[in-house]
C-alpha cells in the first residue's frame, strides 16, 4: 500500500493507528449448526423472490 500511494511504510502505519484501522483482521461469517438451516434459508429467499400478495 505504501508503495502504491507513494508514501513510506511508517506514514501508512501512523495513519492506520490514528484511525484505528486494522486491515490484518477480517470478520468471518459463521453459519448456523441447525440441521434445518438450509431449508430455512431457502424458505426466506423464496419469500423475497416471490412474495405473497
mmCIF entry with sequence, helices, sheets and N, C-alpha, C, O atoms, coordinates in Angstrom:
data_MODEL
# 
_entry.id   MODEL 
# 
_entity.id                         1 
_entity.type                       polymer 
_entity.pdbx_number_of_molecules   1 
# 
_entity_poly.entity_id                      1 
_entity_poly.type                           'polypeptide(L)' 
_entity_poly.nstd_linkage                   no 
_entity_poly.nstd_monomer                   no 
_entity_poly.pdbx_seq_one_letter_code       
;(UNK)(UNK)(UNK)(UNK)(UNK)(UNK)(UNK)(UNK)(UNK)(UNK)(UNK)(UNK)(UNK)(UNK)(UNK)(UNK)
(UNK)(UNK)(UNK)(UNK)(UNK)(UNK)(UNK)(UNK)(UNK)(UNK)(UNK)(UNK)(UNK)(UNK)(UNK)(UNK)
(UNK)(UNK)(UNK)(UNK)(UNK)(UNK)(UNK)(UNK)(UNK)(UNK)(UNK)(UNK)(UNK)(UNK)(UNK)(UNK)
(UNK)(UNK)(UNK)(UNK)(UNK)
;
_entity_poly.pdbx_seq_one_letter_code_can   XXXXXXXXXXXXXXXXXXXXXXXXXXXXXXXXXXXXXXXXXXXXXXXXXXXXX 
_entity_poly.pdbx_strand_id                 A 
# 
loop_
_entity_poly_seq.entity_id 
_entity_poly_seq.num 
_entity_poly_seq.mon_id 
_entity_poly_seq.hetero 
1 1  UNK n 
1 2  UNK n 
1 3  UNK n 
1 4  UNK n 
1 5  UNK n 
1 6  UNK n 
1 7  UNK n 
1 8  UNK n 
1 9  UNK n 
1 10 UNK n 
1 11 UNK n 
1 12 UNK n 
1 13 UNK n 
1 14 UNK n 
1 15 UNK n 
1 16 UNK n 
1 17 UNK n 
1 18 UNK n 
1 19 UNK n 
1 20 UNK n 
1 21 UNK n 
1 22 UNK n 
1 23 UNK n 
1 24 UNK n 
1 25 UNK n 
1 26 UNK n 
1 27 UNK n 
1 28 UNK n 
1 29 UNK n 
1 30 UNK n 
1 31 UNK n 
1 32 UNK n 
1 33 UNK n 
1 34 UNK n 
1 35 UNK n 
1 36 UNK n 
1 37 UNK n 
1 38 UNK n 
1 39 UNK n 
1 40 UNK n 
1 41 UNK n 
1 42 UNK n 
1 43 UNK n 
1 44 UNK n 
1 45 UNK n 
1 46 UNK n 
1 47 UNK n 
1 48 UNK n 
1 49 UNK n 
1 50 UNK n 
1 51 UNK n 
1 52 UNK n 
1 53 UNK n 
# 
_struct_asym.id          A 
_struct_asym.entity_id   1 
# 
loop_
_struct_conf.conf_type_id 
_struct_conf.id 
_struct_conf.pdbx_PDB_helix_id 
_struct_conf.beg_label_comp_id 
_struct_conf.beg_label_asym_id 
_struct_conf.beg_label_seq_id 
_struct_conf.pdbx_beg_PDB_ins_code 
_struct_conf.end_label_comp_id 
_struct_conf.end_label_asym_id 
_struct_conf.end_label_seq_id 
_struct_conf.pdbx_end_PDB_ins_code 
_struct_conf.beg_auth_comp_id 
_struct_conf.beg_auth_asym_id 
_struct_conf.beg_auth_seq_id 
_struct_conf.end_auth_comp_id 
_struct_conf.end_auth_asym_id 
_struct_conf.end_auth_seq_id 
_struct_conf.pdbx_PDB_helix_class 
_struct_conf.details 
_struct_conf.pdbx_PDB_helix_length 
HELX_P HELX_P1 AA1 UNK A 2  ? UNK A 5  ? UNK A 2  UNK A 5  1 ? 4  
HELX_P HELX_P2 AA2 UNK A 9  ? UNK A 19 ? UNK A 9  UNK A 19 1 ? 11 
HELX_P HELX_P3 AA3 UNK A 37 ? UNK A 49 ? UNK A 37 UNK A 49 1 ? 13 
# 
_struct_conf_type.id          HELX_P 
_struct_conf_type.criteria    ? 
_struct_conf_type.reference   ? 
# 
loop_
_atom_site.group_PDB 
_atom_site.id 
_atom_site.type_symbol 
_atom_site.label_atom_id 
_atom_site.label_alt_id 
_atom_site.label_comp_id 
_atom_site.label_asym_id 
_atom_site.label_entity_id 
_atom_site.label_seq_id 
_atom_site.pdbx_PDB_ins_code 
_atom_site.Cartn_x 
_atom_site.Cartn_y 
_atom_site.Cartn_z 
_atom_site.occupancy 
_atom_site.B_iso_or_equiv 
_atom_site.pdbx_formal_charge 
_atom_site.auth_seq_id 
_atom_site.auth_comp_id 
_atom_site.auth_asym_id 
_atom_site.auth_atom_id 
_atom_site.pdbx_PDB_model_num 
ATOM 1   N N  . UNK A 1 1  ? 0.822   -1.172  0.000  1.00 0.00 ? 1  UNK A N  1 
ATOM 2   C CA . UNK A 1 1  ? 0.000   0.000   0.000  1.00 0.00 ? 1  UNK A CA 1 
ATOM 3   C C  . UNK A 1 1  ? 0.880   1.255   0.000  1.00 0.00 ? 1  UNK A C  1 
ATOM 4   O O  . UNK A 1 1  ? 0.604   2.217   -0.717 1.00 0.00 ? 1  UNK A O  1 
ATOM 5   N N  . UNK A 1 2  ? 1.915   1.232   0.792  1.00 0.00 ? 2  UNK A N  1 
ATOM 6   C CA . UNK A 1 2  ? 2.797   2.395   0.871  1.00 0.00 ? 2  UNK A CA 1 
ATOM 7   C C  . UNK A 1 2  ? 3.395   2.716   -0.494 1.00 0.00 ? 2  UNK A C  1 
ATOM 8   O O  . UNK A 1 2  ? 3.428   3.873   -0.912 1.00 0.00 ? 2  UNK A O  1 
ATOM 9   N N  . UNK A 1 3  ? 3.863   1.690   -1.176 1.00 0.00 ? 3  UNK A N  1 
ATOM 10  C CA . UNK A 1 3  ? 4.473   1.896   -2.494 1.00 0.00 ? 3  UNK A CA 1 
ATOM 11  C C  . UNK A 1 3  ? 3.445   2.440   -3.477 1.00 0.00 ? 3  UNK A C  1 
ATOM 12  O O  . UNK A 1 3  ? 3.739   3.363   -4.237 1.00 0.00 ? 3  UNK A O  1 
ATOM 13  N N  . UNK A 1 4  ? 2.243   1.874   -3.467 1.00 0.00 ? 4  UNK A N  1 
ATOM 14  C CA . UNK A 1 4  ? 1.191   2.297   -4.398 1.00 0.00 ? 4  UNK A CA 1 
ATOM 15  C C  . UNK A 1 4  ? 0.780   3.749   -4.155 1.00 0.00 ? 4  UNK A C  1 
ATOM 16  O O  . UNK A 1 4  ? 0.416   4.458   -5.093 1.00 0.00 ? 4  UNK A O  1 
ATOM 17  N N  . UNK A 1 5  ? 0.838   4.187   -2.903 1.00 0.00 ? 5  UNK A N  1 
ATOM 18  C CA . UNK A 1 5  ? 0.438   5.560   -2.565 1.00 0.00 ? 5  UNK A CA 1 
ATOM 19  C C  . UNK A 1 5  ? 1.602   6.542   -2.620 1.00 0.00 ? 5  UNK A C  1 
ATOM 20  O O  . UNK A 1 5  ? 1.415   7.752   -2.485 1.00 0.00 ? 5  UNK A O  1 
ATOM 21  N N  . UNK A 1 6  ? 2.796   6.013   -2.818 1.00 0.00 ? 6  UNK A N  1 
ATOM 22  C CA . UNK A 1 6  ? 3.971   6.881   -2.858 1.00 0.00 ? 6  UNK A CA 1 
ATOM 23  C C  . UNK A 1 6  ? 4.327   7.430   -1.485 1.00 0.00 ? 6  UNK A C  1 
ATOM 24  O O  . UNK A 1 6  ? 4.847   8.540   -1.369 1.00 0.00 ? 6  UNK A O  1 
ATOM 25  N N  . UNK A 1 7  ? 4.046   6.648   -0.443 1.00 0.00 ? 7  UNK A N  1 
ATOM 26  C CA . UNK A 1 7  ? 4.320   7.065   0.927  1.00 0.00 ? 7  UNK A CA 1 
ATOM 27  C C  . UNK A 1 7  ? 5.231   6.033   1.584  1.00 0.00 ? 7  UNK A C  1 
ATOM 28  O O  . UNK A 1 7  ? 5.439   4.936   1.065  1.00 0.00 ? 7  UNK A O  1 
ATOM 29  N N  . UNK A 1 8  ? 5.764   6.414   2.733  1.00 0.00 ? 8  UNK A N  1 
ATOM 30  C CA . UNK A 1 8  ? 6.602   5.459   3.462  1.00 0.00 ? 8  UNK A CA 1 
ATOM 31  C C  . UNK A 1 8  ? 5.729   4.496   4.259  1.00 0.00 ? 8  UNK A C  1 
ATOM 32  O O  . UNK A 1 8  ? 4.566   4.781   4.545  1.00 0.00 ? 8  UNK A O  1 
ATOM 33  N N  . UNK A 1 9  ? 6.306   3.357   4.610  1.00 0.00 ? 9  UNK A N  1 
ATOM 34  C CA . UNK A 1 9  ? 5.570   2.379   5.418  1.00 0.00 ? 9  UNK A CA 1 
ATOM 35  C C  . UNK A 1 9  ? 5.232   2.960   6.787  1.00 0.00 ? 9  UNK A C  1 
ATOM 36  O O  . UNK A 1 9  ? 4.184   2.659   7.360  1.00 0.00 ? 9  UNK A O  1 
ATOM 37  N N  . UNK A 1 10 ? 6.123   3.788   7.298  1.00 0.00 ? 10 UNK A N  1 
ATOM 38  C CA . UNK A 1 10 ? 5.891   4.416   8.598  1.00 0.00 ? 10 UNK A CA 1 
ATOM 39  C C  . UNK A 1 10 ? 4.684   5.349   8.544  1.00 0.00 ? 10 UNK A C  1 
ATOM 40  O O  . UNK A 1 10 ? 3.871   5.375   9.468  1.00 0.00 ? 10 UNK A O  1 
ATOM 41  N N  . UNK A 1 11 ? 4.569   6.111   7.465  1.00 0.00 ? 11 UNK A N  1 
ATOM 42  C CA . UNK A 1 11 ? 3.432   7.025   7.319  1.00 0.00 ? 11 UNK A CA 1 
ATOM 43  C C  . UNK A 1 11 ? 2.119   6.253   7.260  1.00 0.00 ? 11 UNK A C  1 
ATOM 44  O O  . UNK A 1 11 ? 1.131   6.648   7.879  1.00 0.00 ? 11 UNK A O  1 
ATOM 45  N N  . UNK A 1 12 ? 2.114   5.166   6.522  1.00 0.00 ? 12 UNK A N  1 
ATOM 46  C CA . UNK A 1 12 ? 0.906   4.336   6.433  1.00 0.00 ? 12 UNK A CA 1 
ATOM 47  C C  . UNK A 1 12 ? 0.572   3.771   7.809  1.00 0.00 ? 12 UNK A C  1 
ATOM 48  O O  . UNK A 1 12 ? -0.591  3.755   8.210  1.00 0.00 ? 12 UNK A O  1 
ATOM 49  N N  . UNK A 1 13 ? 1.573   3.316   8.519  1.00 0.00 ? 13 UNK A N  1 
ATOM 50  C CA . UNK A 1 13 ? 1.368   2.775   9.859  1.00 0.00 ? 13 UNK A CA 1 
ATOM 51  C C  . UNK A 1 13 ? 0.778   3.824   10.798 1.00 0.00 ? 13 UNK A C  1 
ATOM 52  O O  . UNK A 1 13 ? -0.122  3.521   11.582 1.00 0.00 ? 13 UNK A O  1 
ATOM 53  N N  . UNK A 1 14 ? 1.274   5.035   10.721 1.00 0.00 ? 14 UNK A N  1 
ATOM 54  C CA . UNK A 1 14 ? 0.760   6.116   11.575 1.00 0.00 ? 14 UNK A CA 1 
ATOM 55  C C  . UNK A 1 14 ? -0.693  6.444   11.241 1.00 0.00 ? 14 UNK A C  1 
ATOM 56  O O  . UNK A 1 14 ? -1.498  6.685   12.141 1.00 0.00 ? 14 UNK A O  1 
ATOM 57  N N  . UNK A 1 15 ? -1.027  6.454   9.968  1.00 0.00 ? 15 UNK A N  1 
ATOM 58  C CA . UNK A 1 15 ? -2.407  6.732   9.548  1.00 0.00 ? 15 UNK A CA 1 
ATOM 59  C C  . UNK A 1 15 ? -3.333  5.635   10.049 1.00 0.00 ? 15 UNK A C  1 
ATOM 60  O O  . UNK A 1 15 ? -4.412  5.915   10.572 1.00 0.00 ? 15 UNK A O  1 
ATOM 61  N N  . UNK A 1 16 ? -2.914  4.395   9.889  1.00 0.00 ? 16 UNK A N  1 
ATOM 62  C CA . UNK A 1 16 ? -3.736  3.269   10.365 1.00 0.00 ? 16 UNK A CA 1 
ATOM 63  C C  . UNK A 1 16 ? -3.967  3.360   11.862 1.00 0.00 ? 16 UNK A C  1 
ATOM 64  O O  . UNK A 1 16 ? -5.084  3.169   12.343 1.00 0.00 ? 16 UNK A O  1 
ATOM 65  N N  . UNK A 1 17 ? -2.903  3.653   12.592 1.00 0.00 ? 17 UNK A N  1 
ATOM 66  C CA . UNK A 1 17 ? -3.023  3.757   14.045 1.00 0.00 ? 17 UNK A CA 1 
ATOM 67  C C  . UNK A 1 17 ? -3.920  4.925   14.449 1.00 0.00 ? 17 UNK A C  1 
ATOM 68  O O  . UNK A 1 17 ? -4.726  4.794   15.371 1.00 0.00 ? 17 UNK A O  1 
ATOM 69  N N  . UNK A 1 18 ? -3.787  6.066   13.768 1.00 0.00 ? 18 UNK A N  1 
ATOM 70  C CA . UNK A 1 18 ? -4.572  7.255   14.103 1.00 0.00 ? 18 UNK A CA 1 
ATOM 71  C C  . UNK A 1 18 ? -6.073  7.019   13.924 1.00 0.00 ? 18 UNK A C  1 
ATOM 72  O O  . UNK A 1 18 ? -6.882  7.543   14.690 1.00 0.00 ? 18 UNK A O  1 
ATOM 73  N N  . UNK A 1 19 ? -6.440  6.235   12.921 1.00 0.00 ? 19 UNK A N  1 
ATOM 74  C CA . UNK A 1 19 ? -7.854  5.989   12.647 1.00 0.00 ? 19 UNK A CA 1 
ATOM 75  C C  . UNK A 1 19 ? -8.336  4.638   13.176 1.00 0.00 ? 19 UNK A C  1 
ATOM 76  O O  . UNK A 1 19 ? -9.489  4.263   12.966 1.00 0.00 ? 19 UNK A O  1 
ATOM 77  N N  . UNK A 1 20 ? -7.466  3.919   13.854 1.00 0.00 ? 20 UNK A N  1 
ATOM 78  C CA . UNK A 1 20 ? -7.851  2.626   14.419 1.00 0.00 ? 20 UNK A CA 1 
ATOM 79  C C  . UNK A 1 20 ? -8.117  1.558   13.374 1.00 0.00 ? 20 UNK A C  1 
ATOM 80  O O  . UNK A 1 20 ? -8.910  0.646   13.606 1.00 0.00 ? 20 UNK A O  1 
ATOM 81  N N  . UNK A 1 21 ? -7.464  1.664   12.229 1.00 0.00 ? 21 UNK A N  1 
ATOM 82  C CA . UNK A 1 21 ? -7.655  0.690   11.158 1.00 0.00 ? 21 UNK A CA 1 
ATOM 83  C C  . UNK A 1 21 ? -6.807  -0.541  11.418 1.00 0.00 ? 21 UNK A C  1 
ATOM 84  O O  . UNK A 1 21 ? -5.641  -0.435  11.799 1.00 0.00 ? 21 UNK A O  1 
ATOM 85  N N  . UNK A 1 22 ? -7.400  -1.715  11.209 1.00 0.00 ? 22 UNK A N  1 
ATOM 86  C CA . UNK A 1 22 ? -6.681  -2.965  11.407 1.00 0.00 ? 22 UNK A CA 1 
ATOM 87  C C  . UNK A 1 22 ? -6.973  -3.886  10.223 1.00 0.00 ? 22 UNK A C  1 
ATOM 88  O O  . UNK A 1 22 ? -7.755  -4.828  10.347 1.00 0.00 ? 22 UNK A O  1 
ATOM 89  N N  . UNK A 1 23 ? -6.344  -3.614  9.071  1.00 0.00 ? 23 UNK A N  1 
ATOM 90  C CA . UNK A 1 23 ? -6.649  -4.388  7.868  1.00 0.00 ? 23 UNK A CA 1 
ATOM 91  C C  . UNK A 1 23 ? -6.254  -5.860  7.960  1.00 0.00 ? 23 UNK A C  1 
ATOM 92  O O  . UNK A 1 23 ? -6.732  -6.676  7.172  1.00 0.00 ? 23 UNK A O  1 
ATOM 93  N N  . UNK A 1 24 ? -5.396  -6.206  8.904  1.00 0.00 ? 24 UNK A N  1 
ATOM 94  C CA . UNK A 1 24 ? -4.987  -7.597  9.047  1.00 0.00 ? 24 UNK A CA 1 
ATOM 95  C C  . UNK A 1 24 ? -6.074  -8.439  9.709  1.00 0.00 ? 24 UNK A C  1 
ATOM 96  O O  . UNK A 1 24 ? -6.018  -9.668  9.672  1.00 0.00 ? 24 UNK A O  1 
ATOM 97  N N  . UNK A 1 25 ? -7.057  -7.784  10.310 1.00 0.00 ? 25 UNK A N  1 
ATOM 98  C CA . UNK A 1 25 ? -8.174  -8.516  10.918 1.00 0.00 ? 25 UNK A CA 1 
ATOM 99  C C  . UNK A 1 25 ? -9.323  -8.559  9.934  1.00 0.00 ? 25 UNK A C  1 
ATOM 100 O O  . UNK A 1 25 ? -9.613  -7.579  9.248  1.00 0.00 ? 25 UNK A O  1 
ATOM 101 N N  . UNK A 1 26 ? -9.954  -9.677  9.878  1.00 0.00 ? 26 UNK A N  1 
ATOM 102 C CA . UNK A 1 26 ? -11.076 -9.787  8.959  1.00 0.00 ? 26 UNK A CA 1 
ATOM 103 C C  . UNK A 1 26 ? -12.186 -10.526 9.672  1.00 0.00 ? 26 UNK A C  1 
ATOM 104 O O  . UNK A 1 26 ? -11.956 -11.513 10.371 1.00 0.00 ? 26 UNK A O  1 
ATOM 105 N N  . UNK A 1 27 ? -13.389 -10.031 9.483  1.00 0.00 ? 27 UNK A N  1 
ATOM 106 C CA . UNK A 1 27 ? -14.528 -10.689 10.096 1.00 0.00 ? 27 UNK A CA 1 
ATOM 107 C C  . UNK A 1 27 ? -14.928 -11.887 9.252  1.00 0.00 ? 27 UNK A C  1 
ATOM 108 O O  . UNK A 1 27 ? -14.836 -11.862 8.025  1.00 0.00 ? 27 UNK A O  1 
ATOM 109 N N  . UNK A 1 28 ? -15.365 -12.915 9.919  1.00 0.00 ? 28 UNK A N  1 
ATOM 110 C CA . UNK A 1 28 ? -15.763 -14.107 9.200  1.00 0.00 ? 28 UNK A CA 1 
ATOM 111 C C  . UNK A 1 28 ? -17.247 -14.356 9.399  1.00 0.00 ? 28 UNK A C  1 
ATOM 112 O O  . UNK A 1 28 ? -17.854 -13.862 10.349 1.00 0.00 ? 28 UNK A O  1 
ATOM 113 N N  . UNK A 1 29 ? -17.799 -15.102 8.520  1.00 0.00 ? 29 UNK A N  1 
ATOM 114 C CA . UNK A 1 29 ? -19.192 -15.478 8.584  1.00 0.00 ? 29 UNK A CA 1 
ATOM 115 C C  . UNK A 1 29 ? -19.292 -16.844 9.237  1.00 0.00 ? 29 UNK A C  1 
ATOM 116 O O  . UNK A 1 29 ? -18.641 -17.797 8.806  1.00 0.00 ? 29 UNK A O  1 
ATOM 117 N N  . UNK A 1 30 ? -20.101 -16.935 10.269 1.00 0.00 ? 30 UNK A N  1 
ATOM 118 C CA . UNK A 1 30 ? -20.294 -18.218 10.933 1.00 0.00 ? 30 UNK A CA 1 
ATOM 119 C C  . UNK A 1 30 ? -21.693 -18.712 10.599 1.00 0.00 ? 30 UNK A C  1 
ATOM 120 O O  . UNK A 1 30 ? -22.686 -18.041 10.879 1.00 0.00 ? 30 UNK A O  1 
ATOM 121 N N  . UNK A 1 31 ? -21.756 -19.873 10.007 1.00 0.00 ? 31 UNK A N  1 
ATOM 122 C CA . UNK A 1 31 ? -23.042 -20.449 9.658  1.00 0.00 ? 31 UNK A CA 1 
ATOM 123 C C  . UNK A 1 31 ? -23.624 -21.199 10.846 1.00 0.00 ? 31 UNK A C  1 
ATOM 124 O O  . UNK A 1 31 ? -22.898 -21.679 11.717 1.00 0.00 ? 31 UNK A O  1 
ATOM 125 N N  . UNK A 1 32 ? -24.909 -21.288 10.861 1.00 0.00 ? 32 UNK A N  1 
ATOM 126 C CA . UNK A 1 32 ? -25.623 -21.985 11.919 1.00 0.00 ? 32 UNK A CA 1 
ATOM 127 C C  . UNK A 1 32 ? -25.336 -23.480 11.868 1.00 0.00 ? 32 UNK A C  1 
ATOM 128 O O  . UNK A 1 32 ? -25.078 -24.043 10.804 1.00 0.00 ? 32 UNK A O  1 
ATOM 129 N N  . UNK A 1 33 ? -25.384 -24.097 13.011 1.00 0.00 ? 33 UNK A N  1 
ATOM 130 C CA . UNK A 1 33 ? -25.224 -25.553 13.079 1.00 0.00 ? 33 UNK A CA 1 
ATOM 131 C C  . UNK A 1 33 ? -26.586 -26.249 13.081 1.00 0.00 ? 33 UNK A C  1 
ATOM 132 O O  . UNK A 1 33 ? -26.667 -27.468 13.232 1.00 0.00 ? 33 UNK A O  1 
ATOM 133 N N  . UNK A 1 34 ? -27.642 -25.472 12.914 1.00 0.00 ? 34 UNK A N  1 
ATOM 134 C CA . UNK A 1 34 ? -29.004 -26.007 12.867 1.00 0.00 ? 34 UNK A CA 1 
ATOM 135 C C  . UNK A 1 34 ? -29.129 -26.954 11.666 1.00 0.00 ? 34 UNK A C  1 
ATOM 136 O O  . UNK A 1 34 ? -28.832 -26.554 10.540 1.00 0.00 ? 34 UNK A O  1 
ATOM 137 N N  . UNK A 1 35 ? -29.560 -28.188 11.883 1.00 0.00 ? 35 UNK A N  1 
ATOM 138 C CA . UNK A 1 35 ? -29.659 -29.128 10.760 1.00 0.00 ? 35 UNK A CA 1 
ATOM 139 C C  . UNK A 1 35 ? -30.689 -28.717 9.706  1.00 0.00 ? 35 UNK A C  1 
ATOM 140 O O  . UNK A 1 35 ? -30.627 -29.192 8.572  1.00 0.00 ? 35 UNK A O  1 
ATOM 141 N N  . UNK A 1 36 ? -31.627 -27.851 10.058 1.00 0.00 ? 36 UNK A N  1 
ATOM 142 C CA . UNK A 1 36 ? -32.639 -27.402 9.086  1.00 0.00 ? 36 UNK A CA 1 
ATOM 143 C C  . UNK A 1 36 ? -32.324 -26.007 8.540  1.00 0.00 ? 36 UNK A C  1 
ATOM 144 O O  . UNK A 1 36 ? -33.183 -25.358 7.942  1.00 0.00 ? 36 UNK A O  1 
ATOM 145 N N  . UNK A 1 37 ? -31.095 -25.557 8.749  1.00 0.00 ? 37 UNK A N  1 
ATOM 146 C CA . UNK A 1 37 ? -30.692 -24.213 8.332  1.00 0.00 ? 37 UNK A CA 1 
ATOM 147 C C  . UNK A 1 37 ? -30.877 -23.985 6.829  1.00 0.00 ? 37 UNK A C  1 
ATOM 148 O O  . UNK A 1 37 ? -31.415 -22.956 6.424  1.00 0.00 ? 37 UNK A O  1 
ATOM 149 N N  . UNK A 1 38 ? -30.442 -24.919 6.016  1.00 0.00 ? 38 UNK A N  1 
ATOM 150 C CA . UNK A 1 38 ? -30.531 -24.776 4.557  1.00 0.00 ? 38 UNK A CA 1 
ATOM 151 C C  . UNK A 1 38 ? -31.993 -24.642 4.129  1.00 0.00 ? 38 UNK A C  1 
ATOM 152 O O  . UNK A 1 38 ? -32.320 -23.809 3.283  1.00 0.00 ? 38 UNK A O  1 
ATOM 153 N N  . UNK A 1 39 ? -32.860 -25.449 4.706  1.00 0.00 ? 39 UNK A N  1 
ATOM 154 C CA . UNK A 1 39 ? -34.285 -25.368 4.369  1.00 0.00 ? 39 UNK A CA 1 
ATOM 155 C C  . UNK A 1 39 ? -34.874 -24.011 4.762  1.00 0.00 ? 39 UNK A C  1 
ATOM 156 O O  . UNK A 1 39 ? -35.675 -23.440 4.022  1.00 0.00 ? 39 UNK A O  1 
ATOM 157 N N  . UNK A 1 40 ? -34.480 -23.505 5.913  1.00 0.00 ? 40 UNK A N  1 
ATOM 158 C CA . UNK A 1 40 ? -34.976 -22.203 6.380  1.00 0.00 ? 40 UNK A CA 1 
ATOM 159 C C  . UNK A 1 40 ? -34.502 -21.079 5.454  1.00 0.00 ? 40 UNK A C  1 
ATOM 160 O O  . UNK A 1 40 ? -35.270 -20.175 5.124  1.00 0.00 ? 40 UNK A O  1 
ATOM 161 N N  . UNK A 1 41 ? -33.244 -21.141 5.043  1.00 0.00 ? 41 UNK A N  1 
ATOM 162 C CA . UNK A 1 41 ? -32.707 -20.124 4.131  1.00 0.00 ? 41 UNK A CA 1 
ATOM 163 C C  . UNK A 1 41 ? -33.456 -20.165 2.806  1.00 0.00 ? 41 UNK A C  1 
ATOM 164 O O  . UNK A 1 41 ? -33.788 -19.119 2.249  1.00 0.00 ? 41 UNK A O  1 
ATOM 165 N N  . UNK A 1 42 ? -33.721 -21.353 2.303  1.00 0.00 ? 42 UNK A N  1 
ATOM 166 C CA . UNK A 1 42 ? -34.464 -21.478 1.039  1.00 0.00 ? 42 UNK A CA 1 
ATOM 167 C C  . UNK A 1 42 ? -35.858 -20.877 1.167  1.00 0.00 ? 42 UNK A C  1 
ATOM 168 O O  . UNK A 1 42 ? -36.330 -20.205 0.251  1.00 0.00 ? 42 UNK A O  1 
ATOM 169 N N  . UNK A 1 43 ? -36.521 -21.115 2.299  1.00 0.00 ? 43 UNK A N  1 
ATOM 170 C CA . UNK A 1 43 ? -37.847 -20.547 2.520  1.00 0.00 ? 43 UNK A CA 1 
ATOM 171 C C  . UNK A 1 43 ? -37.814 -19.020 2.516  1.00 0.00 ? 43 UNK A C  1 
ATOM 172 O O  . UNK A 1 43 ? -38.662 -18.375 1.901  1.00 0.00 ? 43 UNK A O  1 
ATOM 173 N N  . UNK A 1 44 ? -36.834 -18.455 3.204  1.00 0.00 ? 44 UNK A N  1 
ATOM 174 C CA . UNK A 1 44 ? -36.727 -16.996 3.287  1.00 0.00 ? 44 UNK A CA 1 
ATOM 175 C C  . UNK A 1 44 ? -36.392 -16.397 1.931  1.00 0.00 ? 44 UNK A C  1 
ATOM 176 O O  . UNK A 1 44 ? -37.001 -15.409 1.521  1.00 0.00 ? 44 UNK A O  1 
ATOM 177 N N  . UNK A 1 45 ? -35.437 -16.982 1.237  1.00 0.00 ? 45 UNK A N  1 
ATOM 178 C CA . UNK A 1 45 ? -35.055 -16.474 -0.092 1.00 0.00 ? 45 UNK A CA 1 
ATOM 179 C C  . UNK A 1 45 ? -36.244 -16.600 -1.046 1.00 0.00 ? 45 UNK A C  1 
ATOM 180 O O  . UNK A 1 45 ? -36.483 -15.713 -1.865 1.00 0.00 ? 45 UNK A O  1 
ATOM 181 N N  . UNK A 1 46 ? -36.989 -17.706 -0.937 1.00 0.00 ? 46 UNK A N  1 
ATOM 182 C CA . UNK A 1 46 ? -38.169 -17.879 -1.765 1.00 0.00 ? 46 UNK A CA 1 
ATOM 183 C C  . UNK A 1 46 ? -39.198 -16.785 -1.540 1.00 0.00 ? 46 UNK A C  1 
ATOM 184 O O  . UNK A 1 46 ? -39.847 -16.341 -2.487 1.00 0.00 ? 46 UNK A O  1 
ATOM 185 N N  . UNK A 1 47 ? -39.356 -16.342 -0.284 1.00 0.00 ? 47 UNK A N  1 
ATOM 186 C CA . UNK A 1 47 ? -40.290 -15.254 0.007  1.00 0.00 ? 47 UNK A CA 1 
ATOM 187 C C  . UNK A 1 47 ? -39.838 -13.950 -0.626 1.00 0.00 ? 47 UNK A C  1 
ATOM 188 O O  . UNK A 1 47 ? -40.667 -13.179 -1.107 1.00 0.00 ? 47 UNK A O  1 
ATOM 189 N N  . UNK A 1 48 ? -38.525 -13.689 -0.633 1.00 0.00 ? 48 UNK A N  1 
ATOM 190 C CA . UNK A 1 48 ? -38.013 -12.482 -1.267 1.00 0.00 ? 48 UNK A CA 1 
ATOM 191 C C  . UNK A 1 48 ? -38.183 -12.524 -2.783 1.00 0.00 ? 48 UNK A C  1 
ATOM 192 O O  . UNK A 1 48 ? -38.502 -11.510 -3.405 1.00 0.00 ? 48 UNK A O  1 
ATOM 193 N N  . UNK A 1 49 ? -37.971 -13.684 -3.367 1.00 0.00 ? 49 UNK A N  1 
ATOM 194 C CA . UNK A 1 49 ? -38.051 -13.805 -4.817 1.00 0.00 ? 49 UNK A CA 1 
ATOM 195 C C  . UNK A 1 49 ? -39.504 -13.830 -5.312 1.00 0.00 ? 49 UNK A C  1 
ATOM 196 O O  . UNK A 1 49 ? -39.798 -13.346 -6.406 1.00 0.00 ? 49 UNK A O  1 
ATOM 197 N N  . UNK A 1 50 ? -40.389 -14.383 -4.520 1.00 0.00 ? 50 UNK A N  1 
ATOM 198 C CA . UNK A 1 50 ? -41.799 -14.482 -4.915 1.00 0.00 ? 50 UNK A CA 1 
ATOM 199 C C  . UNK A 1 50 ? -42.682 -14.188 -3.699 1.00 0.00 ? 50 UNK A C  1 
ATOM 200 O O  . UNK A 1 50 ? -43.267 -15.103 -3.119 1.00 0.00 ? 50 UNK A O  1 
ATOM 201 N N  . UNK A 1 51 ? -42.777 -12.898 -3.310 1.00 0.00 ? 51 UNK A N  1 
ATOM 202 C CA . UNK A 1 51 ? -43.523 -12.552 -2.099 1.00 0.00 ? 51 UNK A CA 1 
ATOM 203 C C  . UNK A 1 51 ? -45.013 -12.795 -2.253 1.00 0.00 ? 51 UNK A C  1 
ATOM 204 O O  . UNK A 1 51 ? -45.552 -12.678 -3.353 1.00 0.00 ? 51 UNK A O  1 
ATOM 205 N N  . UNK A 1 52 ? -45.694 -13.139 -1.140 1.00 0.00 ? 52 UNK A N  1 
ATOM 206 C CA . UNK A 1 52 ? -47.141 -13.314 -1.219 1.00 0.00 ? 52 UNK A CA 1 
ATOM 207 C C  . UNK A 1 52 ? -47.825 -11.971 -1.448 1.00 0.00 ? 52 UNK A C  1 
ATOM 208 O O  . UNK A 1 52 ? -47.299 -10.920 -1.083 1.00 0.00 ? 52 UNK A O  1 
ATOM 209 N N  . UNK A 1 53 ? -48.987 -12.024 -2.050 1.00 0.00 ? 53 UNK A N  1 
ATOM 210 C CA . UNK A 1 53 ? -49.699 -10.755 -2.343 1.00 0.00 ? 53 UNK A CA 1 
ATOM 211 C C  . UNK A 1 53 ? -50.479 -10.283 -1.182 1.00 0.00 ? 53 UNK A C  1 
ATOM 212 O O  . UNK A 1 53 ? -51.130 -9.242  -1.257 1.00 0.00 ? 53 UNK A O  1 
# 
